């Protein structure tokens, strides 16, 4: 542990989104709190993502409403204009975050251009590289957050269930999504073989709500897309047997809650953005998709390169998912 950390009394962190990356930020905050217990921590975070971590103790949150950028920046300025932080961790590359960063006063700033991140790092590992630069070279891998107790009874299902989220974004064209009817096939397999029901979750966008209705619903499939807030969603996932879905925020919530995750990857590299706690059950077609759609191998592309072709997800078959389910059930029962 370096002597650098003894000089730090205040830290400002700028990480606005996404939900997946917010889950990665939780152990970052917990690590700072453990090794710098007297430091004041300010986290500038997106209004949409904030509810997930709102109950974290010892953190001063400043919310940015992406639909009201100017108003949010004015509010930010009023809140921090008299403060100069010892350390400013600028942990996002977006244009919005760059603009917001102009309003932060600091003694030392760390961003992706002035820290060393090992090649081929998972996103969470890259976040920990920021802490190494301020003298914290150990990790507290603690994802615990206080879930609102009033949200624990959002569903009333007596039987065992799994959770799946077919969605990754509100965009109508999303190259990470698997065909919706594939999930119905998988849900039937799980019910027929293991007598386990399925809950389908998703966000409140009209796209997700409308798209979810295309799934053929049976009595063992329960659609609560758009009917939960983030804490309710955490409760639903926390009580499931396992989770299935592509690269999304809820996949990372499932990993955060230490649930087995069958992650479906073809358009993004699971070694970079996969569920941190649950790598054993990933179905990864990324290398195959690179060859088919980009005519390249992994060593010929930049780390984190995405394949923006929805056909790539069709490389994953329902038989492969069902086989992975059998593997998971055998190991955990």
SERO-4910 file (N, C-alpha, C, O; in steps of 0.05 Angstrom, whole numbers):
BEGIN
 pado doro    nc1    nc2    nc3   cac1   cac2   cac3    cc1    cc2    cc3    oc1    oc2    oc3
  Unk    A     17    -24      0      0      0      0     18     25      0     35     27     17
  Unk    A     14     43    -18     31     66    -21     25     88     -1      3     89     10
  Unk    A     45    105      4     41    128     22     23    149      9     14    167     23
  Unk    A     19    147    -18      3    167    -32    -24    170    -19    -35    193    -17
  Unk    A    -36    148    -11    -64    149     -1    -67    165     25    -89    175     31
  Unk    A    -45    168     40    -47    183     65    -51    213     60    -59    228     79
  Unk    A    -48    222     36    -51    251     29    -78    257     18    -83    280     10
  Unk    A    -96    238     17   -122    241      3   -144    244     24   -149    226     39
  Unk    A   -157    267     24   -179    272     42   -206    274     27   -227    273     39
  Unk    A   -205    278      1   -229    281    -15   -225    270    -43   -205    274    -56
  Unk    A   -246    256    -52   -245    243    -79   -271    249    -93   -292    246    -82
  Unk    A   -269    257   -118   -292    260   -135   -290    240   -157   -270    237   -171
  Unk    A   -312    224   -160   -313    203   -181   -334    211   -201   -357    218   -194
  Unk    A   -327    211   -227   -346    216   -248   -351    190   -264   -334    182   -280
  Unk    A   -373    177   -259   -382    154   -274   -412    155   -275   -426    149   -255
  Unk    A   -423    162   -298   -451    167   -301   -467    141   -306   -489    138   -295
  Unk    A   -457    124   -323   -473    101   -332   -453     80   -342   -429     85   -340
  Unk    A   -461     58   -351   -489     47   -352   -494     30   -327   -477     29   -309
  Unk    A   -517     16   -326   -523      0   -302   -501    -20   -297   -493    -24   -274
  Unk    A   -492    -34   -318   -471    -54   -315   -446    -42   -303   -435    -53   -284
  Unk    A   -438    -19   -313   -414     -6   -302   -419      5   -274   -400      7   -258
  Unk    A   -443     12   -268   -449     21   -241   -446     -2   -221   -436      2   -199
  Unk    A   -454    -26   -229   -449    -49   -212   -419    -53   -207   -410    -61   -186
  Unk    A   -403    -48   -228   -374    -50   -225   -362    -29   -207   -342    -33   -194
  Unk    A   -376     -6   -205   -366     15   -188   -370      9   -158   -356     21   -142
  Unk    A   -389     -8   -151   -394    -14   -123   -369    -24   -108   -363    -13    -87
  Unk    A   -355    -44   -118   -331    -52   -104   -309    -31   -105   -291    -31    -88
  Unk    A   -309    -14   -125   -290      8   -125   -295     27   -102   -276     34    -87
  Unk    A   -320     34    -97   -327     51    -75   -321     37    -48   -309     50    -30
  Unk    A   -328     12    -46   -323     -3    -22   -293     -5    -16   -285     -4      8
  Unk    A   -277     -8    -36   -248     -9    -33   -237     17    -23   -220     18     -4
  Unk    A   -246     39    -35   -238     66    -26   -245     70      4   -230     80     20
  Unk    A   -270     63     10   -279     67     38   -263     50     58   -259     59     80
  Unk    A   -255     27     50   -239      9     68   -211     20     72   -202     22     95
  Unk    A   -198     28     50   -170     37     53   -166     67     58   -145     75     66
  Unk    A   -187     82     52   -186    111     58   -211    119     74   -228    134     65
  Unk    A   -214    108     98   -239    111    113   -246    140    121   -269    146    127
  Unk    A   -226    158    121   -231    185    128   -236    204    104   -240    228    108
  Unk    A   -234    193     81   -237    209     57   -266    214     50   -283    196     52
  Unk    A   -273    239     42   -300    245     32   -301    236      3   -283    241    -13
  Unk    A   -323    222     -3   -327    212    -31   -351    225    -43   -373    224    -32
  Unk    A   -347    237    -66   -369    248    -82   -370    233   -108   -350    230   -122
  Unk    A   -394    223   -115   -398    208   -139   -418    222   -157   -441    225   -150
  Unk    A   -409    231   -180   -427    243   -200   -437    220   -217   -422    206   -231
  Unk    A   -464    217   -217   -476    193   -228   -501    200   -244   -513    221   -238
  Unk    A   -509    184   -263   -533    189   -278   -558    185   -261   -559    168   -243
  Unk    A   -578    201   -266   -603    200   -251   -617    173   -254   -629    163   -235
  Unk    A   -615    161   -277   -628    135   -283   -614    113   -267   -628     94   -257
  Unk    A   -588    114   -264   -573     93   -251   -571     96   -221   -567     76   -207
  Unk    A   -575    120   -211   -572    126   -183   -589    108   -165   -579     99   -144
  Unk    A   -615    102   -171   -631     87   -153   -619     60   -145   -625     50   -123
  Unk    A   -602     48   -162   -590     22   -155   -572     25   -131   -571      6   -114
  Unk    A   -558     47   -128   -538     50   -107   -546     71    -86   -529     79    -70
  Unk    A   -570     81    -87   -578    103    -71   -575     98    -41   -572    117    -25
  Unk    A   -575     73    -32   -573     67     -4   -544     63      6   -540     56     29
  Unk    A   -525     67    -12   -497     64     -3   -490     86     17   -496    109     12
  Unk    A   -478     78     39   -471     97     60   -444    110     54   -427     98     41
  Unk    A   -441    135     64   -416    148     62   -408    159     35   -385    164     29
  Unk    A   -429    163     18   -424    174     -9   -442    198    -14   -466    196     -9
  Unk    A   -430    220    -23   -446    243    -31   -452    241    -61   -434    243    -77
  Unk    A   -477    236    -68   -484    233    -96   -493    259   -108   -508    275    -96
  Unk    A   -483    265   -132   -493    287   -148   -504    275   -174   -490    262   -189
  Unk    A   -530    281   -179   -544    268   -201   -543    285   -226   -546    309   -226
  Unk    A   -538    271   -249   -539    284   -275   -563    272   -290   -564    248   -295
  Unk    A   -582    290   -297   -605    282   -313   -598    286   -342   -595    309   -351
  Unk    A   -595    265   -357   -586    267   -385   -606    281   -403   -599    290   -424
  Unk    A   -631    282   -394   -652    296   -409   -652    326   -403   -665    342   -417
  Unk    A   -636    334   -383   -635    362   -375   -606    369   -369   -599    376   -346
  Unk    A   -589    367   -390   -561    370   -386   -553    397   -374   -537    398   -355
  Unk    A   -564    419   -385   -556    445   -376   -564    450   -347   -548    459   -331
  Unk    A   -589    443   -340   -598    446   -312   -581    429   -293   -574    438   -271
  Unk    A   -574    404   -301   -559    387   -284   -531    398   -280   -520    397   -257
  Unk    A   -519    410   -300   -492    421   -297   -493    446   -279   -474    450   -263
  Unk    A   -514    462   -282   -517    485   -264   -519    476   -235   -506    487   -217
  Unk    A   -535    456   -230   -538    445   -203   -512    434   -192   -505    438   -169
  Unk    A   -498    420   -210   -471    409   -203   -453    432   -194   -439    430   -174
  Unk    A   -452    453   -210   -434    475   -205   -441    488   -178   -422    494   -162
  Unk    A   -466    492   -172   -474    504   -146   -465    486   -123   -459    496   -101
  Unk    A   -466    460   -127   -459    442   -105   -430    439   -100   -422    434    -77
  Unk    A   -413    443   -120   -384    438   -116   -367    462   -122   -342    460   -121
  Unk    A   -378    485   -128   -362    508   -136   -342    517   -115   -321    529   -121
  Unk    A   -348    512    -90   -330    521    -68   -311    499    -60   -296    502    -40
  Unk    A   -311    477    -74   -295    454    -65   -274    447    -86   -279    448   -110
  Unk    A   -250    440    -76   -229    430    -93   -221    402    -82   -213    400    -59
  Unk    A   -223    382    -99   -219    355    -91   -189    348    -93   -174    358   -110
  Unk    A   -180    331    -74   -153    321    -76   -149    304   -101   -129    307   -115
  Unk    A   -169    287   -107   -167    269   -130   -193    270   -145   -215    269   -134
  Unk    A   -191    272   -171   -214    271   -189   -210    246   -207   -192    246   -224
  Unk    A   -227    226   -203   -226    202   -220   -246    205   -242   -270    200   -238
  Unk    A   -237    212   -265   -254    216   -289   -256    189   -303   -239    183   -320
  Unk    A   -276    173   -296   -277    145   -304   -297    140   -327   -309    118   -328
  Unk    A   -300    159   -345   -317    155   -368   -306    171   -392   -294    193   -388
  Unk    A   -310    161   -416   -298    174   -439   -318    190   -456   -310    202   -476
  Unk    A   -343    191   -448   -364    204   -465   -360    234   -466   -347    246   -449
  Unk    A   -371    246   -487   -370    276   -491   -384    289   -467   -374    310   -457
  Unk    A   -407    279   -459   -421    291   -436   -404    292   -411   -403    312   -397
  Unk    A   -390    270   -406   -373    269   -382   -350    288   -384   -340    299   -365
  Unk    A   -340    291   -409   -318    310   -413   -326    338   -407   -311    353   -395
  Unk    A   -350    346   -416   -361    373   -410   -364    377   -380   -357    397   -369
  Unk    A   -376    356   -367   -380    358   -338   -354    361   -324   -352    376   -304
  Unk    A   -333    347   -334   -307    348   -321   -294    376   -320   -278    381   -303
  Unk    A   -303    394   -339   -292    421   -339   -299    436   -314   -286    456   -307
  Unk    A   -320    428   -300   -330    443   -277   -319    433   -251   -326    443   -229
  Unk    A   -303    412   -252   -292    400   -227   -264    412   -222   -247    413   -239
  Unk    A   -260    422   -197   -234    432   -189   -220    410   -173   -232    397   -156
  Unk    A   -194    407   -178   -180    384   -166   -150    390   -164   -140    408   -178
  Unk    A   -137    375   -147   -108    377   -146    -95    357   -165    -73    362   -176
  Unk    A   -108    334   -169    -98    314   -187   -121    300   -201   -140    293   -189
  Unk    A   -118    297   -227   -139    284   -243   -128    259   -256   -106    259   -267
  Unk    A   -144    238   -254   -137    213   -268   -159    206   -287   -183    205   -280
  Unk    A   -151    200   -312   -171    191   -332   -158    169   -349   -135    161   -344
  Unk    A   -172    160   -369   -162    138   -385   -137    144   -401   -123    126   -411
  Unk    A   -131    170   -404   -107    177   -419    -82    178   -402    -59    178   -413
  Unk    A    -84    179   -376    -60    181   -360    -57    159   -338    -42    162   -319
  Unk    A    -72    137   -342    -67    113   -325    -60     90   -343    -66     89   -367
  Unk    A    -46     70   -332    -38     46   -347    -58     24   -342    -61     15   -319
  Unk    A    -70     14   -363    -89     -8   -361    -78    -31   -377    -73    -29   -401
  Unk    A    -74    -54   -364    -63    -77   -379    -81    -84   -403   -106    -82   -401
  Unk    A    -69    -93   -424    -84   -101   -447   -102   -124   -441    -95   -142   -425
  Unk    A   -126   -125   -453   -144   -147   -450   -156   -149   -421   -160   -171   -411
  Unk    A   -161   -126   -409   -172   -125   -382   -203   -126   -383   -215   -114   -401
  Unk    A   -215   -139   -363   -244   -136   -359   -249   -107   -350   -231    -94   -339
  Unk    A   -273    -97   -355   -280    -70   -348   -275    -64   -318   -264    -44   -311
  Unk    A   -283    -83   -301   -279    -79   -272   -249    -77   -266   -241    -61   -249
  Unk    A   -233    -94   -278   -204    -93   -273   -193    -66   -282   -174    -56   -269
  Unk    A   -203    -55   -303   -193    -29   -312   -201     -7   -292   -185     12   -288
  Unk    A   -224    -10   -279   -231     10   -259   -212      9   -235   -204     30   -224
  Unk    A   -203    -15   -228   -185    -18   -205   -158     -5   -211   -143      2   -193
  Unk    A   -151     -2   -237   -126     10   -244   -125     40   -235   -104     50   -229
  Unk    A   -149     53   -234   -150     80   -224   -141     81   -194   -126     99   -186
  Unk    A   -149     61   -179   -142     60   -151   -112     55   -146   -101     65   -127
  Unk    A   -101     39   -164    -72     34   -161    -56     60   -163    -36     64   -149
  Unk    A    -66     79   -179    -52    104   -183    -53    122   -159    -38    141   -156
  Unk    A    -72    116   -140    -73    132   -116    -63    116    -92    -68    123    -69
  Unk    A    -50     94    -97    -36     80    -76    -52     57    -64    -44     45    -44
  Unk    A    -75     50    -76    -91     27    -66    -87      4    -86    -99      5   -108
  Unk    A    -72    -16    -78    -66    -38    -97    -80    -64    -88    -74    -85    -99
  Unk    A    -97    -63    -68   -113    -86    -60   -142    -81    -66   -150    -58    -72
  Unk    A   -158   -102    -65   -186   -100    -73   -205   -110    -51   -199   -129    -37
  Unk    A   -227    -96    -49   -250   -105    -32   -272   -113    -51   -287    -95    -61
  Unk    A   -275   -138    -57   -295   -147    -77   -321   -151    -63   -331   -174    -59
  Unk    A   -333   -129    -56   -358   -129    -40   -379   -114    -57   -376    -90    -62
  Unk    A   -400   -128    -65   -421   -117    -81   -447   -112    -64   -468   -106    -75
  Unk    A   -445   -114    -38   -469   -112    -22   -481    -84    -22   -467    -64    -18
  Unk    A   -506    -83    -28   -521    -58    -26   -547    -63    -11   -558    -85    -12
  Unk    A   -557    -43      3   -581    -47     18   -605    -44     -1   -609    -24    -14
  Unk    A   -621    -65     -2   -645    -65    -20   -669    -56     -3   -673    -66     19
  Unk    A   -685    -39    -14   -709    -29      0   -727    -53      8   -734    -68    -10
  Unk    A   -733    -55     33   -749    -78     43   -777    -79     31   -789   -100     29
  Unk    A   -787    -55     24   -815    -54     13   -816    -66    -15   -838    -71    -25
  Unk    A   -794    -72    -27   -793    -82    -54   -790   -113    -55   -789   -124    -77
  Unk    A   -790   -126    -32   -784   -155    -33   -807   -172    -41   -803   -195    -48
  Unk    A   -831   -161    -41   -855   -177    -48   -867   -169    -74   -892   -170    -78
  Unk    A   -851   -161    -94   -861   -152   -119   -874   -174   -135   -892   -169   -151
  Unk    A   -866   -199   -130   -879   -222   -144   -888   -242   -124   -878   -243   -101
  Unk    A   -908   -258   -131   -919   -278   -114   -919   -305   -128   -940   -315   -136
  Unk    A   -895   -316   -130   -892   -342   -143   -881   -362   -123   -859   -358   -112
  Unk    A   -896   -383   -118   -887   -402    -98   -866   -422   -108   -850   -431    -92
  Unk    A   -866   -427   -134   -848   -446   -146   -820   -433   -151   -817   -409   -150
  Unk    A   -801   -451   -156   -775   -441   -165   -778   -428   -192   -795   -436   -208
  Unk    A   -761   -408   -197   -762   -395   -223   -734   -386   -232   -716   -383   -215
  Unk    A   -731   -382   -258   -707   -369   -269   -715   -342   -279   -739   -337   -283
  Unk    A   -696   -325   -284   -701   -298   -295   -686   -295   -321   -663   -304   -324
  Unk    A   -700   -284   -341   -687   -277   -365   -694   -249   -374   -717   -240   -369
  Unk    A   -676   -235   -386   -680   -209   -398   -671   -209   -427   -647   -210   -431
  Unk    A   -689   -209   -446   -681   -210   -474   -669   -184   -484   -658   -183   -506
  Unk    A   -671   -162   -468   -664   -136   -478   -638   -125   -467   -629   -133   -446
  Unk    A   -626   -108   -483   -601    -95   -475   -602    -65   -478   -584    -51   -468
  Unk    A   -623    -55   -491   -624    -26   -496   -652    -20   -506   -667    -37   -514
  Unk    A   -659      6   -505   -685     15   -515   -685     18   -546   -705     23   -558
  Unk    A   -661     16   -557   -659     19   -586   -674     -3   -601   -673    -26   -593
  Unk    A   -687      4   -622   -703    -16   -638   -684    -35   -652   -691    -59   -655
  Unk    A   -661    -26   -661   -642    -44   -673   -619    -48   -653   -604    -29   -648
  Unk    A   -618    -71   -642   -597    -76   -623   -582   -102   -630   -595   -124   -630
  Unk    A   -557   -100   -636   -542   -122   -646   -535   -143   -624   -523   -164   -631
  Unk    A   -541   -137   -599   -535   -156   -577   -558   -174   -571   -556   -192   -554
  Unk    A   -581   -170   -583   -605   -184   -574   -609   -211   -590   -605   -212   -614
  Unk    A   -616   -231   -576   -622   -257   -587   -652   -257   -594   -667   -242   -582
  Unk    A   -659   -274   -613   -687   -274   -622   -706   -281   -598   -701   -299   -583
  Unk    A   -727   -265   -596   -745   -267   -572   -758   -295   -570   -762   -304   -547
  Unk    A   -765   -307   -592   -778   -333   -590   -759   -355   -581   -768   -376   -571
  Unk    A   -733   -351   -583   -714   -370   -572   -717   -373   -542   -714   -395   -531
  Unk    A   -724   -351   -529   -728   -352   -500   -752   -369   -492   -752   -382   -472
  Unk    A   -773   -367   -509   -797   -384   -504   -790   -413   -505   -799   -429   -489
  Unk    A   -774   -420   -525   -765   -448   -528   -749   -457   -503   -753   -479   -493
  Unk    A   -731   -440   -494   -715   -446   -471   -732   -448   -446   -728   -466   -430
  Unk    A   -751   -430   -443   -768   -431   -419   -784   -457   -418   -788   -468   -397
  Unk    A   -794   -466   -441   -809   -491   -442   -791   -514   -434   -800   -532   -419
  Unk    A   -767   -514   -443   -748   -535   -437   -743   -536   -406   -743   -558   -394
  Unk    A   -739   -513   -394   -734   -512   -366   -758   -522   -350   -755   -536   -330
  Unk    A   -782   -514   -359   -806   -523   -344   -811   -553   -348   -817   -567   -328
  Unk    A   -808   -562   -372   -814   -591   -378   -794   -609   -363   -802   -630   -353
  Unk    A   -769   -601   -363   -749   -619   -351   -745   -615   -321   -739   -635   -307
  Unk    A   -747   -590   -312   -740   -585   -284   -763   -573   -267   -759   -568   -244
  Unk    A   -786   -569   -280   -809   -558   -266   -802   -531   -253   -810   -525   -231
  Unk    A   -787   -515   -268   -779   -488   -259   -792   -468   -278   -791   -471   -303
  Unk    A   -805   -448   -267   -819   -428   -283   -799   -405   -291   -776   -405   -283
  Unk    A   -809   -387   -307   -792   -366   -318   -805   -339   -314   -829   -335   -318
  Unk    A   -789   -320   -305   -798   -292   -304   -782   -276   -324   -758   -277   -325
  Unk    A   -797   -261   -341   -784   -244   -361   -784   -215   -351   -805   -204   -344
  Unk    A   -760   -203   -349   -758   -176   -340   -748   -158   -362   -738   -168   -383
  Unk    A   -749   -132   -358   -740   -113   -377   -747    -85   -368   -761    -82   -348
  Unk    A   -738    -65   -382   -743    -37   -375   -770    -27   -383   -786    -42   -395
  Unk    A   -776     -2   -377   -803     10   -382   -807     22   -409   -827     34   -414
  Unk    A   -787     19   -427   -790     32   -454   -812     18   -469   -817     -6   -465
  Unk    A   -825     33   -487   -846     21   -504   -835     -1   -521   -849    -20   -527
  Unk    A   -810      2   -530   -798    -19   -546   -797    -45   -531   -805    -66   -542
  Unk    A   -787    -45   -506   -785    -69   -491   -812    -81   -484   -815   -106   -485
  Unk    A   -831    -64   -476   -857    -74   -469   -871    -87   -493   -882   -109   -491
  Unk    A   -870    -73   -516   -883    -83   -540   -869   -109   -550   -882   -128   -558
  Unk    A   -843   -108   -550   -827   -131   -560   -832   -156   -543   -834   -178   -553
  Unk    A   -834   -152   -517   -837   -175   -499   -864   -189   -504   -866   -213   -499
  Unk    A   -884   -175   -514   -910   -187   -520   -909   -206   -544   -928   -221   -549
  Unk    A   -887   -205   -559   -884   -224   -581   -877   -252   -572   -879   -271   -587
  Unk    A   -868   -254   -547   -861   -280   -536   -886   -296   -531   -906   -285   -521
  Unk    A   -886   -321   -538   -909   -338   -533   -910   -345   -503   -894   -360   -494
  Unk    A   -930   -334   -489   -931   -338   -461   -949   -361   -453   -972   -364   -463
  Unk    A   -939   -378   -435   -954   -400   -423   -957   -394   -393   -947   -374   -383
  Unk    A   -970   -412   -379   -975   -407   -351   -950   -407   -334   -949   -396   -312
  Unk    A   -929   -419   -345   -903   -420   -330   -885   -397   -337   -862   -396   -327
  Unk    A   -893   -379   -354   -877   -356   -362   -892   -331   -352   -915   -326   -360
  Unk    A   -878   -314   -337   -890   -291   -325   -876   -266   -336   -852   -263   -333
  Unk    A   -891   -248   -348   -880   -224   -360   -884   -200   -341   -906   -191   -337
  Unk    A   -861   -190   -330   -863   -166   -314   -845   -144   -326   -835   -127   -312
  Unk    A   -842   -144   -352   -826   -124   -366   -839    -97   -362   -863    -93   -366
  Unk    A   -823    -78   -353   -832    -51   -348   -847    -47   -322   -858    -25   -317
  Unk    A   -849    -67   -306   -866    -66   -281   -849    -64   -256   -861    -65   -234
  Unk    A   -823    -61   -258   -806    -61   -234   -787    -37   -235   -779    -28   -256
  Unk    A   -780    -27   -211   -758     -8   -210   -733    -24   -205   -734    -49   -204
  Unk    A   -710    -11   -202   -685    -25   -201   -683    -43   -176   -672    -65   -177
  Unk    A   -693    -33   -153   -691    -49   -129   -710    -73   -130   -704    -94   -120
  Unk    A   -734    -69   -142   -752    -92   -145   -740   -113   -164   -742   -137   -159
  Unk    A   -726   -103   -184   -713   -122   -203   -691   -137   -188   -688   -161   -193
  Unk    A   -677   -124   -171   -656   -137   -155   -669   -159   -138   -658   -181   -136
  Unk    A   -692   -154   -126   -705   -174   -109   -714   -198   -125   -711   -221   -117
  Unk    A   -724   -193   -149   -733   -214   -167   -709   -232   -174   -711   -256   -173
  Unk    A   -687   -219   -182   -664   -234   -190   -651   -249   -167   -642   -271   -170
  Unk    A   -651   -236   -144   -639   -248   -120   -651   -274   -112   -638   -291    -99
  Unk    A   -677   -278   -118   -691   -302   -110   -693   -323   -132   -707   -343   -129
  Unk    A   -680   -319   -155   -682   -337   -177   -661   -360   -174   -642   -358   -159
  Unk    A   -665   -381   -190   -646   -403   -191   -622   -395   -208   -599   -401   -200
  Unk    A   -626   -383   -230   -605   -372   -247   -616   -352   -267   -641   -349   -269
  Unk    A   -598   -339   -281   -606   -318   -299   -596   -324   -328   -575   -336   -331
  Unk    A   -612   -317   -348   -604   -321   -376   -607   -294   -390   -627   -280   -387
  Unk    A   -588   -287   -407   -591   -263   -423   -565   -254   -436   -544   -264   -429
  Unk    A   -567   -235   -455   -544   -224   -468   -530   -203   -450   -539   -199   -427
  Unk    A   -511   -190   -460   -495   -169   -446   -514   -146   -440   -522   -131   -458
  Unk    A   -520   -142   -414   -539   -121   -406   -534   -114   -377   -519   -128   -363
  Unk    A   -547    -92   -368   -544    -84   -340   -555   -105   -321   -542   -109   -300
  Unk    A   -577   -117   -327   -589   -137   -309   -571   -162   -307   -571   -175   -287
  Unk    A   -557   -168   -328   -538   -191   -327   -517   -185   -306   -510   -203   -290
  Unk    A   -508   -160   -305   -487   -153   -285   -499   -151   -257   -485   -156   -238
  Unk    A   -525   -144   -255   -538   -144   -229   -539   -173   -219   -533   -178   -195
  Unk    A   -546   -192   -237   -546   -220   -229   -519   -229   -219   -517   -243   -199
  Unk    A   -498   -221   -233   -471   -228   -225   -464   -215   -199   -452   -228   -181
  Unk    A   -472   -190   -195   -468   -176   -170   -480   -190   -147   -469   -191   -125
  Unk    A   -504   -202   -151   -518   -217   -131   -509   -246   -128   -520   -261   -113
  Unk    A   -488   -252   -143   -475   -279   -142   -494   -301   -151   -493   -323   -141
  Unk    A   -511   -295   -171   -528   -315   -183   -514   -327   -207   -499   -313   -220
  Unk    A   -518   -353   -212   -507   -365   -237   -518   -350   -261   -543   -346   -263
  Unk    A   -502   -344   -280   -510   -329   -304   -503   -344   -329   -479   -351   -333
  Unk    A   -523   -350   -346   -517   -361   -373   -517   -336   -391   -538   -327   -401
  Unk    A   -493   -326   -396   -490   -303   -413   -488   -310   -442   -474   -328   -450
  Unk    A   -502   -295   -459   -503   -300   -488   -486   -278   -502   -494   -255   -503
  Unk    A   -463   -287   -512   -445   -267   -525   -437   -276   -553   -430   -299   -558
  Unk    A   -439   -256   -571   -430   -260   -598   -419   -234   -610   -401   -234   -626
  Unk    A   -431   -212   -602   -424   -186   -613   -405   -170   -595   -394   -150   -604
  Unk    A   -401   -179   -571   -381   -166   -553   -365   -188   -539   -374   -211   -537
  Unk    A   -341   -180   -530   -322   -199   -519   -329   -204   -489   -327   -186   -473
  Unk    A   -336   -229   -483   -343   -235   -455   -320   -232   -436   -324   -228   -412
  Unk    A   -296   -233   -446   -272   -230   -428   -270   -201   -419   -256   -196   -399
  Unk    A   -282   -183   -434   -282   -155   -426   -307   -146   -411   -306   -131   -392
  Unk    A   -330   -156   -420   -356   -146   -409   -373   -168   -398   -397   -164   -393
  Unk    A   -362   -192   -395   -378   -214   -385   -385   -211   -355   -373   -194   -342
  Unk    A   -403   -228   -345   -409   -228   -316   -385   -235   -299   -375   -257   -301
  Unk    A   -376   -217   -283   -351   -220   -269   -350   -244   -251   -329   -257   -248
  Unk    A   -372   -250   -238   -374   -272   -219   -381   -299   -232   -379   -320   -220
  Unk    A   -389   -298   -257   -402   -322   -269   -392   -327   -297   -408   -325   -316
  Unk    A   -367   -334   -300   -356   -339   -326   -360   -368   -336   -356   -374   -359
  Unk    A   -367   -386   -317   -368   -414   -324   -390   -422   -344   -386   -441   -359
  Unk    A   -411   -406   -345   -434   -415   -361   -439   -397   -386   -461   -397   -398
  Unk    A   -419   -381   -393   -422   -364   -416   -422   -380   -442   -406   -399   -445
  Unk    A   -439   -372   -460   -438   -383   -488   -426   -360   -505   -439   -340   -509
  Unk    A   -402   -364   -515   -387   -343   -528   -381   -350   -557   -366   -368   -562
  Unk    A   -393   -335   -575   -389   -339   -604   -374   -316   -616   -374   -312   -640
  Unk    A   -361   -300   -599   -348   -276   -608   -326   -281   -629   -325   -268   -650
  Unk    A   -309   -300   -624   -287   -306   -643   -298   -315   -670   -289   -307   -691
  Unk    A   -319   -332   -669   -332   -342   -693   -345   -319   -708   -343   -318   -733
  Unk    A   -358   -301   -694   -371   -278   -706   -351   -259   -719   -356   -248   -740
  Unk    A   -328   -256   -706   -307   -239   -718   -299   -249   -745   -296   -234   -764
  Unk    A   -295   -275   -748   -286   -287   -773   -308   -284   -794   -302   -278   -817
  Unk    A   -333   -289   -786   -355   -289   -806   -362   -261   -815   -365   -256   -839
  Unk    A   -364   -242   -796   -375   -216   -803   -354   -194   -807   -360   -174   -819
  Unk    A   -330   -198   -796   -309   -178   -800   -284   -189   -814   -266   -175   -821
  Unk    A   -284   -216   -818   -262   -229   -831   -235   -223   -816   -215   -219   -829
  Unk    A   -237   -224   -789   -213   -218   -773   -212   -238   -749   -232   -250   -743
  Unk    A   -189   -239   -737   -186   -255   -713   -183   -235   -690   -180   -211   -694
  Unk    A   -184   -245   -665   -183   -227   -642   -157   -211   -640   -158   -188   -631
  Unk    A   -135   -223   -649   -110   -208   -647   -107   -188   -669    -86   -174   -671
  Unk    A   -127   -185   -687   -126   -165   -709   -144   -141   -703   -145   -123   -719
  Unk    A   -157   -141   -680   -176   -120   -674   -168   -107   -648   -153   -118   -632
  Unk    A   -179    -83   -643   -175    -70   -617   -191    -83   -595   -212    -94   -601
  Unk    A   -180    -83   -571   -194    -95   -548   -221    -81   -544   -222    -56   -542
  Unk    A   -242    -96   -542   -268    -85   -538   -284    -79   -563   -306    -69   -562
  Unk    A   -272    -86   -586   -286    -82   -611   -313    -97   -612   -314   -120   -605
  Unk    A   -334    -83   -620   -361    -95   -621   -368   -102   -650   -359    -88   -669
  Unk    A   -383   -123   -653   -392   -131   -679   -421   -121   -682   -439   -133   -670
  Unk    A   -425   -101   -698   -451    -88   -700   -468   -101   -722   -475    -88   -742
  Unk    A   -473   -126   -718   -489   -141   -737   -507   -161   -721   -497   -179   -709
  Unk    A   -533   -156   -722   -551   -172   -706   -551   -202   -713   -558   -219   -697
  Unk    A   -543   -208   -738   -542   -235   -747   -522   -252   -730   -524   -276   -729
  Unk    A   -503   -238   -718   -483   -252   -702   -495   -268   -679   -485   -289   -673
  Unk    A   -516   -257   -667   -528   -271   -644   -542   -297   -653   -547   -315   -636
  Unk    A   -548   -300   -679   -561   -324   -688   -541   -348   -688   -550   -371   -692
  Unk    A   -516   -342   -684   -496   -364   -681   -501   -380   -656   -492   -403   -654
  Unk    A   -515   -369   -636   -522   -383   -612   -548   -398   -616   -568   -386   -624
  Unk    A   -548   -424   -611   -571   -440   -615   -585   -446   -589   -573   -446   -567
  Unk    A   -611   -453   -590   -626   -460   -566   -615   -486   -554   -616   -490   -530
  Unk    A   -606   -504   -572   -595   -529   -562   -570   -524   -544   -567   -537   -524
  Unk    A   -554   -505   -552   -530   -498   -536   -538   -486   -509   -526   -493   -488
  Unk    A   -559   -469   -509   -568   -458   -484   -579   -479   -466   -574   -480   -442
  Unk    A   -595   -497   -477   -607   -519   -461   -586   -537   -450   -588   -547   -427
  Unk    A   -565   -542   -465   -543   -558   -456   -528   -545   -433   -520   -558   -414
  Unk    A   -525   -519   -435   -512   -503   -413   -530   -504   -388   -519   -504   -366
  Unk    A   -556   -503   -392   -574   -505   -369   -571   -532   -355   -569   -533   -330
  Unk    A   -569   -553   -370   -565   -580   -359   -538   -581   -343   -537   -592   -321
  Unk    A   -518   -569   -354   -492   -568   -340   -494   -553   -314   -483   -562   -294
  Unk    A   -508   -530   -315   -511   -514   -291   -527   -529   -269   -519   -529   -246
  Unk    A   -549   -541   -278   -567   -555   -259   -552   -579   -246   -555   -584   -222
  Unk    A   -537   -593   -262   -522   -616   -252   -502   -607   -231   -498   -621   -211
  Unk    A   -489   -585   -235   -468   -575   -217   -480   -564   -192   -467   -565   -171
  Unk    A   -503   -552   -193   -514   -537   -170   -536   -553   -156   -549   -542   -137
  Unk    A   -541   -578   -163   -561   -593   -149   -551   -621   -140   -565   -636   -129
***
